[in-house]
Amino acid sequence: MSIWSWWAIAAGGALGAVARFAVSHQVYVWFGRDFAWGTLAVNVAGSFAMGLLAVLLIDKWSLSNEWRSFILVGFLGAFTTFSTFSYETMQYIQVGEMTKAVANMALSLILTLSAVWLGMIGGRQFLAS
């Protein structure tokens, strides 16, 4: 891996982290903080984007390794928030909010896997057209 790939990942990660904060913050403004809506939203959106862009960037467009690393590893890696998901779920468990903990785990797993799948379907349909 070239030094430029490392820089691409770092730059993408910086932008992805800022985008994660902005999107998550706005979702909390809309829906409140009584549930981990912001984290769930970025994880679902990021999973959809990962499925779609992985298909397009790898199978359709011949972007350089640096650009693929910037988008998939850097930006989307920082945009999605598994560590935040884990922390918020643990917070629910520690205060005895088991229903919210289980809902967060189930919704995150089901919706993010579904989003990756739908993104891949969308990417393949784009390739077929």
Secondary structure, 3 states (H helix, E strand, C coil): CCHHHHHHHHHHHHHHHHHHHHHHHHHHHHHCCCCCHHHHHHHHHHHHHHHHHHHHHHHHCCCCHHHHHHHHHHHHHHHCCHHHHHHHHHHHHHCCCHHHHHHHHHHHHHHHHHHHHHHHHHHHHHHHC
